[in-house]
Amino acid sequence: MAALLKGSRLYRIGIVILILGLAAAEGIYLVGERSSAEKKASEESGEVNSTIPYDKLKGADQNIEKTFGKNFVLLIYVERWWSALPAYQQLALIVAAVTILISLGCVVFAR
């Protein structure tokens, strides 16, 4: 009976952690969006586009694929996507991922 209560308690703790963590990640994201929008409104857009043309990227990706394989090219795309995200979005994703892992661990150990 005591083991059943401990499992039930751990399951509830996992659910509470999930709710609170996802709410915190959403709060981080919303606050970051608001400050980013205010920052863009106050600044003038004088940015220079410093991206590499697609033709050159395609050739480089093919060379990397030949040398290291398709998984490495996918890893490079994920790294480019991650580095292009603003800091508040990165933080919100990290908080959400850690929250999901911790709550999943609680739910699995509760059974």
HUSUL-V25673 format. One line per field, one symbol per residue. psi: psi as a letter, one per 30 degrees, with the letter a starting at -180 (. if undefined). burial: I if it has 24 or more other ideal C-beta (glycine too) atoms within 12 Angstrom, else O. Layout:
BEGIN
psi=???
burial=???
END
This chain:
BEGIN
psi=eeeeeeeeeeeeeeeeeeeeeeeeeeeeeeeeeeeeeeeeeflkjhkkjhlkkeeeeeeeeeeeeeefleeeeeeeeeeeeeffkleeeeeeeeeeeeeeeeeeeeeeff.
burial=OOOOOOOOOOOOOIOOIIOOIIOOIOOIIOOIOOOOOOOOOOOOOOOOOOOOOOOOOOOOIOOOOOOOOOOOOOOOOOOOOOOOOOOIIOOIIOIIOOIOOIIOOIOOOOO
END
